[in-house]
Amino acid sequence: MTQRLVIRLIPLEVLLFAALAGWLAMSGMRYIVNTLPAFEQSEAQTISPVFTPEVQHWSRKIAAWSAAYQLDPNLVATVMQIESCGMPSAVSSAGAQGLFQVMPFHFTPEENMQDPDTNANRGLAYLALGLARAGGNVGLALAGYNGGHSLIGRDYSLWPAETQRYRYWGTGIYQDAASGQAASPRLQEWLEAGGAGLCARAAQELGLAQ
């Protein structure tokens, strides 16, 4: 049998990622990168077990959405946990819609605001922009997601009480998830403070209620 030489082309993204990592290492800079490049995360990275079953229901979707916007899946899951507990039909008193509680003005007239993919695209684009404006500071990005990006540059004491609570819940849940814990004391606090009712409605809608 004639042997054929098979040449595997290395994707440009992998070469760029390796080059960047090598340059940073040689320069002596300290940096933090994800274990895998964003384009590989959708199949390889899952969310922490600390999140409720209603959010776990969306774990594969969360991985794919996170990869598309180069976000940590645990951060995306944290936002979903607080905003809707995984209930696609969630609507706030202010009119925010869907899994990520996105305000109507973020959508075009023909879009279905409660469609999971559409809602994720609009919400996570806003989250990613806030994270960039916050210089990677998760607490500031969460505050910007809740109260608007203009809060990112303002003193914490000037934030609305709702935004201060949002940052408290979000940073605690995210830190518990990102640190590899099996359970989150902060998430338990959130559930006891009223989140359990939201999750019960989400479980009913998703067919997870027993």
N, C-alpha and C positions, 0 to 999 in steps of 0.2 A: 504494500500500500504506500502510495506516495505521501510523504509527510508535508504538511503545509504550515508555514510559519504564521502564527496568529499574533497580531499586534493589538494590544488593548490600549485604546486611547484614554488617557486620563482626563476627566472633565476639567475645564478651565477653572471652575470654582474650587476644585480640590487643590490645584496648583497654587491659586491665589491665596487660599487659606493657609497652605503649608508655608508659602513664602512669607506671609505676614507673621505667622507664629515664629518662624526662624529669625526674622528681623528683630522682633520684640525680645526674643531670648538673648540674642547677641548684644542688644543695646542695654540689657540689664534692667529693663522696665518690668514692673510687676503688673500683671493683667489677669483678667478673668475671662475665660471663653467657655461656651457650652462644650460638653464632651463631644458632641457631633455637630457638624455644620448644619445650618438651618434646613438645607435642602434634603437632608437625610432624616430629620426628626420625625416626620409624619409616620414612619413605619417603626421607629426604634424607641421613641421616648413616650412614656405614659405619665399620667398624673399620679400624685401621691395618694395613698389609701386614706388620708385623713378626711377627704371630702365625702359628703353624704351620698347615698346611693343614687339620688336624683341627678347629681352632677356626674357621678361615675358613669351613668347611662350615656353620657355624651363624650366619653373619654377618647374614642377614636376620632371623632369630629374635632375635639379640642386639639389633639395632636396635629391634625392637618391644618386647622386654622392658625395655630401657633407657628407652624413652619412657614406658612404663607406670609406672615407679618414679622417673622424672626423674633417672636416673643417666647418667654418661658411658659410652657404649658401650665405650670402650677400658678403662675400669675393670672393667666386667662381663666383657669378654673376658679381662682379666688374671686375674680370679678363676677363670674356667673353665679357662684355660690351666694354672694351677697345681693346681687341684683334680682335674681329670679329663682334661685335654687333649681335651675334646669327646666322651668316652666315656659314653653314657647309662647303661650297666650298671655303672659303677665303684662299688665298695664298699670302704670302708677297714677296717682292722683294728678300729677303734672302732665300726664299724657305720654310718658316714656313707654316704649314698647319692647316686648320680646325677651329673649334669653339674656341680652346684655343691656336691656332697658335704654334703648337709644331714642332720643327725641325725634319727632316727626320731621323736623327741618333738615335732618341729615339724609333723608331719602328723596328720590325723585318721585313724581306723582304716580308713575306706573308700577313702582316697586311694592311688594308685599312686606310690610314692616315686620311681620311676625314670622316670616319664612326664616328658618334657622340659619341658612347660609347667607342670606341677604343681611339679616340682622348682625351676624358675626362680622361680615365684611365691613359694615359701617361702624360698628362699635369698636372693633379691634384696630381699624385704621386710626380712629380717634385716640385710642389707648396708646398705640405705638408713637403717634405724634407727640402726645403728652410725655411719654417716657423719654423721647429724644430732647424735648424742651427742658425736661427736668434733669438732664445730664445723667440719666440712668438711675436716678433716685426713685425707688419704688413708692415710697410714702408720698412724695410730691406728685408722682404720676397718678396715684389713686385719688389724691385730692383734686387734681385737675380733671379726672374722669367724672367725679361726682359734682364738682362745683364750677367747672369750666377752667380752661387753661390759664386764664388770667390770674387765678389763685396761686399758681406755681411760684411766682415771684413775690408774693405777699407774705407778710409775717403770719405765723401760725395763729397768733392771738386774734387776728383779723378775719380768720375763716369763720363761716357759719358753723353753728354747733353741729348741724347734720354732717358737714364735711369733716369736722374733727372726729366725730364718732366713726365715720366711714374709714378714715385713715387708721384709727385705732383697730377696728375689726380687721380691715384688709391687711395691714402690715403684720399683725399677729398671726392670722391664718396663713398668710404666705410664708412667713418665717418658719412656722411649724412644718409646713409642707416641704419647703425647700431644704430644711435641715434633716429630712429623712425620718421624722418622727412617725410613729404608728397611729397617733391620735393627736388632736389639736385642742388644748385647753381653751384657746381663744375662740375656736369654732363652737365649742360647747357653750361658752358664754353667749355667743351670738344666737344660738338656738334657744337658749333659755330666756333671752331678752326679746323674743318674738319671732325669730327665724324659723322655729319649728312649725308654726302655723303655715308659713309660706311653703315650706318643704312638704307638708301634708297635702296641700293643694297640688303641688307639682307631682307628687307620687300618684295622686288620683288621676291626673291628666295623662301621665306617662304609663299608666297601667301597672304601677309598682306597689300600689297600696294592697295590704293584706287584710 
